[in-house]
Amino acid sequence: MPSRVILKTNKYSKPTIVYPREVYMFRISRKETEGTEAMKTRPGIVISVEGLNKWNKRCIIVPATTKKTELAKIYPFEVKVIIDGKKGKAMIDQLKTYSLGRITENSFLGKETGIKAPKIIACLSQKGGGGKSTLARALAVELTKQKPNTLLVDLDIQQKTSQEWAERRKNQGIKPLINCQSLPFFDEKLTKSQHDYLIIDGPAKISKESLAIAKQADLIIQPVRPSLDDLNPAIREFNGLFKAGIPKSKLNFLINAVGSPAMEKATREYLSQTGYFIFPIALEEKVSYQEAQNQGLSISEVKYKRLQEQVKGLVKSILKRC
């Protein structure tokens, strides 16, 4: 979810489909407006659409306001809007869920006129060696090919493995070059940067820092090896993040380092009991992956085409979730 979006409204006829991060006029109930000067309709920003976008489905709307309001509790998400030439703000704690049928005929479609917040994909792991850095590097390479303004953030300040990998890549003259920064903690200023994507290679162990990252991330991926010593701690960590208020839809497992189809199937069945999303593509245990990274390559750049296509397919499935 973006931390800041600037929108400008233009009048259109009633839409047949609504889109997230656009502004529409919608009807509100009398109970909500009773005792106030609010009109029967007001502008709102759609931040998500549930179901198949039919009129009998529901959407989540942040009501927009051009008036100054004092909010007792402000969540770090704010949408700046321009409505009929007036500047205003909409806060996430005004979030409402409405039927799409409440959108009126005299609708306003918001057109983005400002800078989008970067999409944030966080690769976290309960313990070292799970594959988070391997995944983060592959995402950084494939996304940089599409969006050069992609930043890989290495938050393991002691090891700095992704930072060193990016330097090896640069020294070898491998294109595309990866923009990588090593930081001791996740700086929330990054969420207001002009990057298209932030790929977070998280700390070596999930901690309070990981919760701060999870709150800002659009997608959280935890690679996990197919052993109970890895699976059970990984499940507990996701459960902890969920209890801390992170939506389950953000939490995703990636099965990593599988040695056989039977091993992958057993691992998938075990994880499916948790209710968290599991990516349909699993990564195999391959020596060529380590060899590639030693040379400054990502696992999407190994010399074997089948493995290349497998990793690129995984990246596509990740972007669909983001």
N, C-alpha and C positions, 0 to 999 in steps of 0.2 A: 504494500500500500504506500503511495507516495506521501512524503512528509509535507510537500507544498506543491500546489498546482494553481496557476493563475488562469482564470477563465473569463471570457467575455460572452455575453448572451446575445443571440440574434433570434428574431421571431420566425417561427416556421409553423406549418400545419401540424396536426396531431401525428406523432411518429408511429410507425408500425413496429419498430424495434427500438429499445433504449439501450444506451451503452454506458458502461462505467465511466466516471469522471466527466460526464456531461451534465449540463444544467437544464432542468425542466420545471415548468409550473405544475403544481399538483394540488389536489384538494385535500384539506384537512378537516377533521371532524369538529362539530360545534363544541364538544366537550373540551377539546384542546385550545379553542379560541375564546371560550367563555370568560368574561371578565377582562379581556385584553382588547387592544386596538387592532389585532391582527386581522387581515382580510381572510376571506374564505379560501383563497388560493395564495400560495406563496412559492417562491423559487426554492428548489432543492437540488443538491448535487447527488447523482446516483453513484455510489461507490462499489456496488456489486449487484449482479443480477443472478437470481437463483433459477434453477430449472432450465427450460428450453426457450425462455423469453417469450412465452405466450401470455396473453392478457389475463389468464386466470392464475398466473404465477405471481411471485412476489419479488420486490426489489428492496434493497437497503438504501435509504436516502438520508443525507445529512442536510437538514433545513438550513438555508443560508439566511444571513441577517446583515443589514447594513447599519444596525444600531449598536452602540457600545453596550456591552453586557459584562457583568462581573461574574465569573464562574468560580465556584468553590474548588472545583477539581478540574484541572486542565491536563488532558492526555496529550503527549507530544505529537499531535497531528493537527494541522491547520490548513484549511483551504482558503486562499485569497480569491475573492470574486469581484467582478465588476458587473453590477446590475443596473440597467438604465443610467449608466454614467456614474453611479455611486459605488464607491469602494466599500467592501465589507469582508467579514470573516465568517467561516463556519467551523465549529469545533466538533470533534468526534463524539463528545459526550452528549450531543444533541441527536445522536443516531436514532433513526426510526425505521421500522419495516412496514412497507405499504404494498397494497396490491398495485400492479401495473395499471389497472383500470382507473386508478385515482389521478393519473396524469391527464390534464385537461386538453381540450382542443387547441386553445391558445398557448401552445407550449413554447418554451425557450430552449434551444439546443445550445449548449456551451461549446465554444471553440477555444482550444488552448492557445493562449498568446504568450505564455511565459515559459520558463525552463522547467522541464520535468525533473523530478527527483530520480536518482539512479535506481535501477532494479538491483536488489541486494540478494545474492545467493550465498548462504553460509554453509560451509562444510565443517561439521563438528564431529568430534569423536570422544568417547569416554576414556580411551587410552591410546597411546601411540601405536603406530603400525596398522591402524584400521583401514587406511586408504584415503583419508581426507585430503592430504596434500596431493596425492596422485590425481584425485578427482578435480581438485581446485585448479591444478595446472592444465588439465585437459579442457576444462571449461574456459579458462583464460585464453588459451590458444584459439579455440574454435569461435569464441565470441569476439576476440580481437580481429579475426578475419572478417567478421560481419560488422562490428562496431569498434573501430580503432580506439575510441575513447573509453576503453575498458581498463579497470584497475584491479590488480590482484593484491590483496592485503594479507601479509603474513603476520599473524598475531602470536606466533611462537618465537618470542624475542630471544630466547636462549639458544634454540637450534637454528633458526633462520634458514630452514632447508629450502623453502620456496624462493626466498630472496637469492640464495646462492645458486639455485637452479636457473633463475632468470638471468643471473650474471654469466653462468656457463653458456647459456643460449646466446647472449649478446656477444661473448668472446668468440663463439663459433660462427657468428654471422648468420644465425638461423632466423628466417623471417616467418611470421611476423615477430618483431621484438615485443616483449611483454613488459608493460609498465607495472612494476611491483614495488610496494613499499612495505617495510618492516616496522611495525608499531608495537609498543608495549601494552596497549589497550585499544579497544574500539572507540574511536573519537566520533562522537555524534555529529560533528561538523561534516563528516564524510557524507552524511545523508543529504546535505544541502549542496554537495559538489555538483559539477556539471558533467560528471561521468555518465555514460549510458548504463554501464553495469559495474557493480562492485562484487568481486568474488572474494569471499572471506575464507582464508585458511585458518581455522580457529586454533585456540590454545591446545596444548597437548592433552589436556584433560578438561572435561566439561566442568564449569565452575559458575560463580556468580557473574563473571565476565560473559559467559556463554548466554546467560539469561538476558543480559543487556543487549547482546547481539541479536538474540532471537526476537526480542521486542521490535527491533528495527527491520529485520530481514523479511523479504517477501517469501522466501523459501528456505527451509532448513533441511539439509541432507546429512544423514549419519551413515557412512559406509560401515558395514559390519561383516566380520568373518563368520563362516559357518561352524562355529563351535559354541557350546553352551557357556564357556568361559567368556566369550565375547557377546553372545546374544543376550543373556540375562542382564548384565550391567547396562547394555545399550537400551534395552526395554525400560529398565528402571529410570534411566536418565530422561528418556522421552516422557515417561509418566510424570517425572518431577517438573519438567517444563510445562506440561499440560496443566498440572495442578497450580502452577504459578501463573496461569492465565494465557499461555500461548495456545492459539487455536490448533486443533488436531489437524486441520487441513494444511497447516504449514509444515508439519513434521513428517518426514519421508525417510524410509530406509532404502539403502542400496546394498544388495548382496554382493560381497566382494571376495575375490580369491577362492572361487569354487573350483573343485578338482574334478567334478563329474556331474552329469545331469541329475543323477539320483541325489547327490549332495545338495544341489540347488533346490530340487523339489522339496526335500525334507526341511530345509531352512525356510523356504517360502511358506510352507504349511505351518511351521512353528510361529513365524512372525505374523501370519494372517490372523491369528487369534487376538492380536493386540488392537486391531482396528486402524492402525496407521497405514498410510499408503506405502506400497512396495513397488519400486520401479520394475517393469516387466523384463528389462534387460539386466542381467547380472554380469559382473566382470570376472573373467577367468583368472586362475593363477598361472601367470606366464613369466618366464625368465626374460623374454623380450621386452616386457614393460619396464623392468628395472634397467636393462641395458639402454633403452631409449632415454630414460630420464638421466642416466649418468652422462649422456652426451648432450643434454640440454633440450631434448625433445620431449613431447608429451606422449601419452599412450595412444593418442589419436594419430600419431605420426610414425608408428612402428612400420617396419618394412613389409609386414604381412597385410594384404588388402582385407582379408576377412576380419581381422582384429580392428583395423582402421574403421571399417564400416560399422562394426559393432559399437565402438566407442562413439562414433558420430551419431549413430541412432540413439544412443543413450542421451547425448547432449540435446538432441531434438526433443526427446520425451521430457527432459528437465525443463526446457524452455516453454513447453506447453503447459507445465504446471505453474510456471512463474507468473 
